[in-house]
Structures are given as C-alpha cells and as structure tokens.
C-alpha cells in the first residue's frame, strides 16, 4: 500500500513519540522535519527547496520531507506552518509573496508578516518574462508596443493574485499604457506549461533552468530578465537595461527559511546552523546558481536575520505605496 508524504511524516512522528519518549526529551531534531513549499512540485521554489532539503537533512541527520501545499498565492502553505506546533519540526521555504504581500493584501489572511521569524535568508532569484513562441515580439519593448495596438489585451500568467509578479504587471501597464490581462495560477510550473502551450501570451516568473531548455526547443522565448546584473550561467538572457521603455524596471525576489515566531530559540539556532552549513557547500551553491539565483552568505545571529526581515517588510510596504495599492490591514 502506498502512503502519501504527509502520512509518512505523521507515522514517523508517532513512532518517535512512542519509542521511549525521545521526541519530547531528546536533542532537536530527533525525528523527520517537514519543509513546506507553498507552490506545486516542479516550480522554482520546489527546485530550490529540494536542493536545501538534502543538505539540511545531512547536517541534522534526520530526513527533511518536502511538503508541497499550493494555493492562495502561498497563503495555504504559510497557514500550514503557522498552525503546526511551535516545536521546530515544520518550517517554510518562504518568499515575500506569502510572508509579506499575501497577509498585507488578502483580507482572508489570518496572519501578519511578523507572525513568522526568519531563520536564514538564502537566495535572490532572477525574474524573467517568458512569451509564447508565436507572439510577435522579440523583446520587452516590442511586447509593450504590441499590447498598445492589439485589439484585445495580452494575457499574462503569474503564481497568483497580489504576488510580486502580479504587482509588476500592474506597474508595467501603468507606466507604459500597455493593455494587459492578469491570469493567476497556483504556481510557476503550470504557468510555464500554459505559456509553452499558447494558452497565455506571456508570464512573469522566477527563472528556472528548464525555461532555457524549452526556449531552445522553440516552445517559448525569454524576452527579458528584470535584472541589470545576472549570474554567469544566465549570460544569454537579456537584461532589463536593454529596454528603452523600462530600463530601470529592476526586480528580484528573495527566499529563505522561516518558522513560527514562538519556536524556542535553541531550535531556531540549530536550524539556522543547518541552513548555513548548506549555504557554504560548493555543490549547493553551484546548483542554485544554475537555477538563476544569487546565493547569500549565511547569517550567524538572529539579530542579523531580524534586521533582514525588517528591511524586507519596509521595502515591500514602500512598493505597495508606489504601485498605488492599499494594504488590507
């Protein structure tokens, strides 16, 4: 009989609790950890999380099981972490989409950005604009011009309503007069497939190496990144400053690992050390850079992680004001 990942996590936890009570009294961690990814398998968040899960698991000598819980622009996965016990065994592969933007913009969110505690920021991801292969545009400026003269709006995919990528599309339309129609998806993987299949005109998403392979196959095209500086592995991807209409439209998105804010400090510190160990591994850094990510240096203290969290919240609150969006709370 086959068991789901969630069933395996539950069974392993129960076994740990009933065998001599070590789950309560032994050193943390002494049973499997659940790493929640708030998007479907196959997307950029999932790819990065699986790289880290392997390295973290080796450091803590326990399995780290990736649990994909998608929906609500990451809201469901974030809620999963916050509703779990504050014991350090359930943590989030998070980004500003679900940690900051969702609770600020979605009235149904039952949490605040400060309900999370950053354990360790890890990467900054390159954001790109992908277009279906038949779209009559070879770069960003041509896409904008096409949308202006088209009778119908150009449709664009993102990972969800009020995600950073949705706000970027809104801002792009506002600044240039482009006529665009937002189409939200539950994650990057299905959005990329629909661009390749011609169901939507383009998408604004974090880069994945699979996108270059699909471009070489003629299934889609990468019109631009939203960066001025790119990793060497992305040398063939156009930079945003090649655009005459939006040369300063520069965006990237951070990622990191988060816990409930009330998890005991010794558990936070142990997990930070494990993620930091992963960040120092050349193989881990290489695999992440191949996926278009700038890999951060690990933080040694909670104070540094807290400072990063405050800066991120300030940055995205300012972004909302610039985009003319009103926070729901």
C-alpha positions as CSV (number, residue, x, y, z in Angstrom):
1,X,0.0,0.0,0.0
2,X,1.4,3.4,-1.0
3,X,1.5,6.2,1.6
4,X,1.4,10.0,0.9
5,X,4.3,12.2,2.1
6,X,2.1,13.6,4.8
7,X,1.2,10.1,6.0
8,X,4.9,9.3,6.2
9,X,5.6,12.4,8.2
10,X,2.7,11.6,10.6
11,X,3.7,8.0,11.0
12,X,7.4,8.8,11.6
13,X,6.5,11.4,14.2
14,X,4.1,9.0,16.0
15,X,6.8,6.3,16.1
16,X,9.3,8.8,17.5
17,X,6.9,9.8,20.3
18,X,6.0,6.3,21.3
19,X,9.5,4.9,21.4
20,X,11.0,5.8,24.8
21,X,9.6,9.3,24.6
22,X,12.7,10.6,22.9
23,X,10.6,13.1,20.7
24,X,10.0,15.1,23.8
25,X,13.2,14.7,25.7
26,X,16.0,14.1,23.1
27,X,18.1,16.7,21.4
28,X,16.4,18.6,18.5
29,X,15.8,17.3,15.9
30,X,15.3,13.6,16.7
31,X,12.6,12.9,14.1
32,X,11.8,13.9,10.5
33,X,11.3,17.6,9.6
34,X,8.6,18.9,7.3
35,X,9.7,21.5,4.8
36,X,6.6,23.3,3.5
37,X,6.8,24.7,-0.1
38,X,3.7,26.8,-0.8
39,X,3.7,26.1,-4.5
40,X,3.3,22.9,-6.6
41,X,6.1,20.4,-7.4
42,X,8.2,21.3,-10.4
43,X,8.4,25.0,-9.8
44,X,11.4,27.2,-8.8
45,X,10.5,27.2,-5.1
46,X,10.2,23.4,-5.1
47,X,13.5,23.0,-7.0
48,X,15.4,25.2,-4.5
49,X,13.7,23.5,-1.5
50,X,14.8,20.0,-2.6
51,X,18.4,21.2,-3.0
52,X,18.3,22.5,0.5
53,X,16.3,19.6,2.0
54,X,19.0,17.1,1.1
55,X,21.8,19.3,2.5
56,X,19.9,20.2,5.7
57,X,19.0,16.6,6.3
58,X,22.6,15.5,6.2
59,X,23.6,18.2,8.7
60,X,20.8,17.3,11.2
61,X,21.0,13.6,10.5
62,X,17.2,13.4,10.0
63,X,15.1,13.2,6.9
64,X,13.7,16.6,5.6
65,X,10.5,15.8,3.7
66,X,9.3,18.4,1.2
67,X,5.5,19.0,1.5
68,X,4.0,21.0,-1.4
69,X,0.9,22.9,-0.3
70,X,-0.2,25.3,-3.0
71,X,-3.0,27.8,-3.3
72,X,-3.9,31.4,-2.4
73,X,-0.5,32.8,-3.6
74,X,1.2,30.8,-0.9
75,X,-1.4,31.5,1.7
76,X,-2.3,27.9,2.3
77,X,1.3,26.8,2.8
78,X,2.0,29.7,5.1
79,X,-1.0,28.8,7.2
80,X,0.1,25.2,7.4
81,X,3.4,26.3,9.1
82,X,1.7,28.7,11.5
83,X,-0.9,26.1,12.5
84,X,1.7,23.4,13.3
85,X,3.1,23.1,16.8
86,X,5.9,25.5,17.8
87,X,8.4,22.7,18.0
88,X,10.6,23.5,15.1
89,X,9.6,20.4,13.0
90,X,7.6,22.3,10.4
91,X,9.3,25.2,8.6
92,X,8.6,27.2,5.5
93,X,10.5,27.7,2.2
94,X,9.2,31.3,2.0
95,X,9.3,34.5,0.0
96,X,7.8,37.9,0.3
97,X,4.8,36.7,-1.8
98,X,3.3,34.6,1.0
99,X,5.1,36.1,4.0
100,X,4.5,39.8,3.3
101,X,2.3,40.5,0.3
102,X,-0.4,37.9,1.0
103,X,-1.2,39.0,4.6
104,X,-1.0,42.7,3.7
105,X,-3.3,42.5,0.6
106,X,-5.5,39.5,1.2
107,X,-8.3,40.2,3.7
108,X,-8.8,36.5,4.2
109,X,-5.3,36.0,5.5
110,X,-5.4,35.1,9.2
111,X,-1.8,36.1,9.9
112,X,0.6,39.0,9.9
113,X,4.1,39.1,8.4
114,X,5.5,39.3,11.9
115,X,3.9,36.0,12.9
116,X,6.9,34.5,11.2
117,X,10.6,34.5,12.3
118,X,13.3,34.4,9.6
119,X,15.7,31.6,10.4
120,X,18.0,32.2,7.4
121,X,17.6,34.2,4.2
122,X,19.2,32.1,1.4
123,X,18.9,33.5,-2.2
124,X,17.8,36.2,-4.5
125,X,16.0,34.9,-7.6
126,X,16.2,36.3,-11.1
127,X,12.7,37.2,-12.5
128,X,12.1,36.8,-16.2
129,X,9.4,37.5,-18.8
130,X,8.6,34.4,-20.9
131,X,6.4,34.6,-24.1
132,X,4.6,32.0,-26.2
133,X,6.6,31.3,-29.3
134,X,4.1,32.7,-31.7
135,X,3.8,36.1,-30.1
136,X,5.1,38.8,-32.5
137,X,7.6,40.3,-30.1
138,X,11.3,39.7,-29.8
139,X,11.9,41.8,-26.7
140,X,10.1,43.7,-23.9
141,X,9.6,46.9,-25.8
142,X,8.1,45.1,-28.8
143,X,5.7,43.3,-26.4
144,X,4.6,46.6,-24.9
145,X,4.1,48.1,-28.4
146,X,2.1,45.1,-29.5
147,X,-0.2,45.3,-26.4
148,X,-0.8,49.0,-27.2
149,X,-2.0,48.4,-30.8
150,X,-3.7,45.0,-30.2
151,X,-7.5,45.0,-30.2
152,X,-7.6,42.6,-27.2
153,X,-5.3,42.8,-24.1
154,X,-2.3,40.5,-23.9
155,X,-2.8,37.9,-21.2
156,X,0.0,37.2,-18.7
157,X,0.4,34.5,-16.1
158,X,1.8,34.7,-12.5
159,X,1.8,32.5,-9.4
160,X,-1.3,34.2,-8.1
161,X,-3.2,37.4,-7.3
162,X,-1.2,40.1,-5.5
163,X,2.1,38.2,-5.9
164,X,5.1,40.4,-6.7
165,X,4.8,39.3,-10.3
166,X,1.2,40.5,-10.5
167,X,2.2,43.8,-9.0
168,X,5.0,44.1,-11.6
169,X,2.5,43.5,-14.4
170,X,0.2,46.2,-13.0
171,X,3.1,48.6,-12.6
172,X,4.3,47.9,-16.1
173,X,0.9,48.6,-17.6
174,X,0.5,51.8,-15.5
175,X,3.9,53.1,-16.6
176,X,3.7,52.3,-20.3
177,X,0.0,52.2,-21.2
178,X,0.2,48.5,-22.0
179,X,-3.1,46.7,-22.2
180,X,-2.6,43.5,-20.1
181,X,-4.9,40.9,-18.6
182,X,-3.7,39.0,-15.5
183,X,-4.2,35.2,-15.3
184,X,-3.4,33.8,-11.8
185,X,-2.0,30.3,-11.4
186,X,-1.4,28.1,-8.4
187,X,2.4,28.0,-9.1
188,X,5.1,28.5,-11.7
189,X,5.1,25.0,-13.2
190,X,1.5,25.1,-14.6
191,X,2.0,28.7,-15.7
192,X,5.1,27.8,-17.8
193,X,3.3,24.9,-19.4
194,X,0.5,27.2,-20.5
195,X,2.9,29.7,-22.0
196,X,4.5,26.9,-23.9
197,X,1.1,25.6,-24.9
198,X,-0.1,29.1,-26.1
199,X,-2.9,29.4,-23.5
200,X,-1.5,32.7,-22.3
201,X,0.6,35.2,-24.1
202,X,3.4,35.6,-21.6
203,X,4.3,35.1,-17.9
204,X,6.3,37.0,-15.3
205,X,8.1,34.3,-13.1
206,X,11.3,33.5,-11.3
207,X,13.9,31.9,-13.7
208,X,14.3,28.1,-13.9
209,X,16.9,26.4,-16.0
210,X,14.1,24.3,-17.6
211,X,13.0,27.6,-19.3
212,X,16.2,27.8,-21.3
213,X,15.7,24.2,-22.5
214,X,12.2,25.0,-23.6
215,X,13.4,28.1,-25.4
216,X,16.0,26.1,-27.3
217,X,13.2,23.6,-28.3
218,X,11.2,26.5,-29.7
219,X,8.4,26.1,-27.1
220,X,8.7,29.6,-25.7
221,X,11.0,32.6,-25.7
222,X,12.7,34.6,-22.9
223,X,12.2,38.2,-23.8
224,X,13.9,39.8,-20.8
225,X,15.1,39.5,-17.2
226,X,14.3,42.2,-14.8
227,X,17.9,42.5,-13.6
228,X,20.9,44.6,-14.7
229,X,23.4,42.0,-13.2
230,X,23.0,38.3,-13.9
231,X,24.9,35.2,-12.8
232,X,27.4,33.9,-15.5
233,X,25.0,30.9,-16.1
234,X,22.4,33.3,-17.5
235,X,24.7,35.1,-19.9
236,X,22.3,34.6,-22.8
237,X,19.3,36.1,-21.0
238,X,18.6,39.8,-22.0
239,X,19.0,42.4,-19.2
240,X,16.3,44.9,-18.3
241,X,18.6,47.9,-19.2
242,X,18.4,46.8,-22.9
243,X,14.8,48.2,-22.8
244,X,14.3,51.8,-23.9
245,X,10.8,52.0,-22.3
246,X,11.6,50.4,-18.9
247,X,15.4,50.4,-18.4
248,X,15.0,50.9,-14.6
249,X,12.3,48.3,-14.1
250,X,14.5,46.2,-11.9
251,X,13.2,43.4,-9.7
252,X,14.3,40.2,-8.0
253,X,12.8,38.2,-5.2
254,X,14.3,36.8,-2.0
255,X,13.8,33.4,-0.4
256,X,14.6,31.9,2.9
257,X,13.6,29.7,5.7
258,X,11.1,30.7,8.4
259,X,9.4,29.3,11.5
260,X,6.6,30.4,13.8
261,X,7.9,33.3,15.9
262,X,7.3,31.4,19.1
263,X,9.6,28.4,18.3
264,X,12.2,28.1,21.1
265,X,15.4,29.9,20.4
266,X,17.6,26.8,20.6
267,X,15.6,25.2,17.8
268,X,15.8,28.3,15.7
269,X,19.6,28.5,16.2
270,X,20.0,24.8,15.3
271,X,18.0,25.1,12.1
272,X,19.9,28.3,11.2
273,X,23.2,26.5,11.6
274,X,22.0,23.6,9.3
275,X,20.8,26.0,6.6
276,X,24.0,28.0,6.9
277,X,26.0,24.8,6.5
278,X,24.1,24.1,3.3
279,X,24.8,27.6,2.0
280,X,28.5,27.0,2.4
281,X,28.6,23.8,0.3
282,X,30.1,24.5,-3.2
283,X,27.8,21.9,-4.8
284,X,24.7,23.5,-3.2
285,X,25.8,27.0,-4.3
286,X,26.5,25.8,-7.8
287,X,23.1,24.1,-8.2
288,X,21.3,27.2,-7.0
289,X,23.3,29.5,-9.3
290,X,22.5,27.3,-12.2
291,X,18.8,28.0,-11.4
292,X,19.5,31.7,-11.7
293,X,19.8,32.6,-8.1
294,X,22.3,34.8,-6.3
295,X,23.3,32.8,-3.2
296,X,23.5,34.8,0.1
297,X,26.2,34.4,2.7
298,X,24.7,32.8,5.9
299,X,23.8,34.9,8.9
300,X,25.4,33.9,12.1
301,X,22.9,35.5,14.5
302,X,19.2,36.0,15.0
303,X,19.8,39.8,15.2
304,X,21.1,39.7,11.6
305,X,18.1,37.7,10.4
306,X,15.7,40.1,12.3
307,X,17.3,43.1,10.6
308,X,16.8,41.4,7.2
309,X,13.1,40.8,8.0
310,X,12.5,44.4,8.9
311,X,14.2,45.6,5.7
312,X,12.1,43.3,3.6
313,X,8.9,44.5,5.2
314,X,9.9,48.1,4.8
315,X,10.8,47.5,1.1
316,X,7.6,45.8,0.2
317,X,5.4,48.2,2.1
318,X,7.0,51.0,0.1
319,X,6.5,49.0,-3.2
320,X,2.7,48.8,-2.4
321,X,2.5,52.6,-2.0
322,X,4.4,53.1,-5.3
323,X,2.0,50.7,-7.1
324,X,-1.0,52.6,-5.7
325,X,-2.2,49.5,-3.7
326,X,-3.8,49.8,-0.4
327,X,-2.9,47.3,2.3
328,X,-5.9,45.4,3.7
329,X,-4.6,45.6,7.3
